[in-house]
Amino acid sequence: MDRVLIACRDFQGLLDAGVPMLAFLNHAPWRRFDLPTGHWPMLSAPTELADILHTAVS
């Protein structure tokens, strides 16, 4: 089963730092999409979030 992670700026840092507890999110079945915004992308980047969601389900 395919799984999707949309990572905001702060979470991207944790994933890229290799935090052991989160390392599994960088591998299948997870598909990672980075969104350079804060924790509320539906408010700060709604168009970009909608594009990612569209791509994720296509």
N, C-alpha and C positions, 0 to 999 in steps of 0.2 A: 504494500500500500504506500502510495506517494504521500509525503507530508511536506508542508510549506512553512517556512519561517520567514517572517518579515522583520528584519532587525533594524531598529533605530540606531542612531549614532552611539549612544552609551552602550547598548548591547553589542554592537559591532566591535567595540573596543574589548569587551570581555571575551568574545569569541576569537578575535584575532590574537589576544594575549595567551590563548591556549589554556584557559581555566579548565582544569581536569573535569570538573563536574558538568561542564557544558560542551566538552569536546565532541560528543556524539552528534551534536547538531550540525557539525561541518561535514557529515558523511551521509550517504544514502541510508535510508529512504528519504532523508530530509533534502529539500531544495531551498536554498537560502537566497533571499532577495534583500539587498541592503537599501535602506532609505535614509539619506542623510538629513535627518530631522530629529526632533525631540520625541518624547514618549507619546504624544498625541497627534499622530500623523493625519488623522481625519480632520483635524483643525488647521495644522500648519502646512500640510502638503496633500490636500484631498485629491487633486488631479493625478499626482504621481502615485498615490496609494491605489486609486482606482485602476490605473494602468497596470500596476503590479498584480492586483487581484485578477484583472482580466487575463494577463499572461499566465498566471498560476493555474487558472481553470481551463485554459485553451489547450 
